[in-house]
């Protein structure tokens, strides 16, 4: 930050010794050291505040991108809630010759099929105002 050569520092020490005097020089150095510590502490506090603000801004930006991607995914793969929608999707996907009754479709034939059967998709959309889970 400051480029002080050893000769310049020696010159400052000699001038301070002549102007302040050898008796009061330790008090003056203590006073300067105390104020330098306070200045460094204030600079550290200021920098920490800036870092915090930058982190929060980055988090808000990432949260916004996440919400946009989540909304795009939700539009591409809409949630199927009602039984009407699920039966319509099943009947559209299965040809009429292989369609089964709704009672047979609800209950798996064997325990192995029950374990392999996918569970209905349920997901919640986080609130737009609150923090992410």
N, C-alpha and C positions, 0 to 999 in steps of 0.2 A: 504494500500500500504506500507507505512513505519510504523513500529510498534515502536512508541516512548513512553516510559513510562513517567509519570509525574516527576519522580526523574531525569531521563536523561534530560528532558527539563529544569528543574530547574538548573542543572549543566551547560548546554549550556548558559543559561541566565547569570549566575554568571560569567562564563569565558568571555563572550562577554562584560559584564559590566567592568571587570577588564582590559581586553585587549583594548577595544575601549574607554572606559571612559564614565562617565555619560553625559558629554557635547555632545559628537558626537553619542551617541547611537540612539537617534531618527532619525538622518540623515541616519545612517546605516540601521536601520529597514525600513525606507521609501525606500531606495535603493534596499534592498532585496525584499521588497514587490512588487516594480515596476517590477523587473526582474522575480519574480514568476508569476506575472500577464501576462507578455509577454510569458513566457514558457507555461502557461496554455492556452493562446489564440492560440499559435502555435499548441499545442497538439489538441485543439478543432477543428482547421481548418484542420489538418491532418486527424483526425477521420471523420470529415464531408466529406472530399474528398474520403476516403475509403468507407464510407457508400454509397455515390453516385455511385461509381464504382460498388459496389456490387449490388445495386438496378438496374443499367443499365444492368449488366450481367444477373440478374434474369429475367428482362424484355425481353432481347434478347432470353433467353432460353424458356420462356413462348411463345414468338412470334413464335419461331421455332416449338414448339410442336403444337401450334394452326395451323400453316400453314400445318404441316404434317397431322393433323386430318382433316383439310379442304380439302386437296388434296385427302385423302382417301374417304371422303364423296362425293366429286365431281366425283371420279372414280366410286363409287358405284351407284350414281344417276346422270347420265350424263344429261346435259341440252339438251332439245329438242328445236331447233331453227326454222327450216324451216317448211313449210306446208307439204312438202313431208314426213318428218320424223313424223309429228304429224298424218297425214292420214295413214301412214304405221303402226304406233303404234295403232291407233284406229281400223284399219281393222284387225290387228292381235289380238286385244283384244276382238273384237265383232264378234260373229259367223255370217256367211253370211246371215242367215235367219232373223236376227234382225238388219242388217246394214241399215243405212239411207243414203240418199244422202248428199253430202257435203253442199248444201244450207240449208237443214233442220237441219243439225248438227251445222251450224254456228249460226243460230238464235234460241234463246230459245222460246218455245211455249208460255209461260206465264211470267208475271213479277216476279212471285214467283220463277220460274225456273232460271230467269236471276240473281236474288239475290243469289240463292243457287249455281249457276254454279261457279266452281273454276276458278279463273283468271289464265292465263298462268304464269308459274314460270319464274321469271326473277331475276337474281342475278348477282352481279359483283364480280369478284375475285380481291382482293386488289393487288396492285403492289408488286413484290417481294422485291424491294429496299426501298420503302417508308414506312412510319409509318402506323399502323393500323387505320382504321376509328374510 
